[in-house]
Amino acid sequence: MVVPVVRRVLVPVELAEAREMDIGYAIGLAAQLRAELLLLAVVDTPATVALIGRHKAMARGTADFDKALQQEVQGMLQQLVDKAAAAGVQALGHLTFSEEVEEQILKEALVQRVDLILVRSRGRSGFMKSLFGSTAGEILKAAPCPVLVARA
């Protein structure tokens, strides 16, 4: 009997992007590998600003804003978990608040004992420059497991 090499795949979810979050590639990969998908949303300043921009009226009433922000992100993660489930992939979503995005991704990889990290890279200004100056590059340098960089 062959034991799967990749049982758990960590996928950081980009919240600052205005476009709909696409995890189709991650779901397909996890399905082929028969692996569990762990979706991680790290809310940092750019993500917070993007989310506030979508809800200016909510931003005016700051008393419950943190709670509303957390609920919104958890809702976004649940939609992605449901999308994975519809494709037959077991998935979990996790939310954390931190300005150290790369550090949180690496920490989650260790804590969750993942076998693979799947990150997206835009590759906008030359492959090497964008890769090693980006979140993907930082994760590649320090990851405790293999990293797959997929072009966004």
URZI-V523038 format. One record per backbone hydrogen bond with DSSP energy under -0.5 kcal/mol. NH is the residue of the N-H (numbers start at 1). CO is the residue of the C=O. E is the energy in kcal/mol with one decimal. If there is no record, write none. Layout:
{{NH CO E} {NH CO E}}
//
This chain:
{{3 1 -0.5} {7 5 -0.7} {9 36 -3.0} {10 116 -2.7} {11 38 -3.3} {12 118 -0.6} {13 40 -3.5} {14 12 -0.5} {15 13 -0.7} {23 21 -0.6} {27 23 -2.7} {28 24 -2.5} {29 25 -2.6} {30 26 -2.6} {31 27 -2.5} {32 28 -2.3} {33 29 -2.3} {34 30 -1.0} {35 30 -2.5} {36 7 -3.3} {37 90 -2.8} {38 9 -3.4} {38 36 -0.5} {39 37 -0.6} {39 92 -3.3} {40 11 -2.2} {40 38 -0.5} {41 39 -0.5} {41 94 -2.9} {42 13 -0.6} {42 40 -0.6} {43 41 -0.6} {43 96 -3.0} {44 42 -0.8} {48 44 -2.6} {49 45 -2.7} {50 46 -2.3} {51 47 -2.4} {52 48 -2.6} {53 49 -2.3} {54 50 -1.1} {55 51 -0.7} {55 52 -1.2} {56 53 -0.5} {59 55 -1.9} {60 56 -1.0} {60 57 -0.5} {61 57 -0.7} {61 58 -0.6} {62 60 -1.1} {64 61 -0.6} {65 62 -0.6} {66 62 -0.5} {68 64 -2.6} {69 65 -3.1} {70 66 -2.3} {71 67 -2.4} {72 68 -2.4} {73 69 -2.5} {74 70 -2.4} {75 71 -2.1} {76 72 -2.2} {77 73 -2.6} {78 74 -2.4} {79 75 -2.0} {80 76 -1.6} {81 77 -2.6} {82 78 -2.7} {83 79 -2.0} {84 80 -2.2} {85 81 -2.5} {86 82 -2.3} {87 83 -0.8} {87 84 -0.9} {88 85 -1.8} {89 84 -2.6} {92 37 -2.3} {94 39 -2.7} {96 41 -2.3} {98 43 -1.8} {98 96 -0.5} {101 99 -1.1} {104 100 -2.3} {105 101 -2.3} {106 102 -2.5} {107 103 -2.4} {108 104 -2.5} {109 105 -2.1} {110 106 -1.8} {111 107 -2.9} {112 108 -2.8} {113 109 -0.5} {113 110 -0.6} {114 109 -1.8} {115 8 -2.4} {116 8 -1.3} {117 146 -1.9} {118 10 -2.8} {119 117 -0.6} {119 148 -2.4} {121 150 -2.1} {126 123 -0.5} {130 126 -2.8} {131 127 -2.7} {132 128 -2.5} {133 129 -1.0} {134 131 -0.8} {137 131 -0.8} {138 134 -2.3} {139 135 -2.4} {140 136 -2.4} {141 137 -1.9} {142 138 -1.2} {143 139 -1.8} {146 115 -0.6} {148 117 -3.1} {149 147 -0.6} {150 119 -2.9} {150 148 -0.6} {152 121 -2.6}}
//
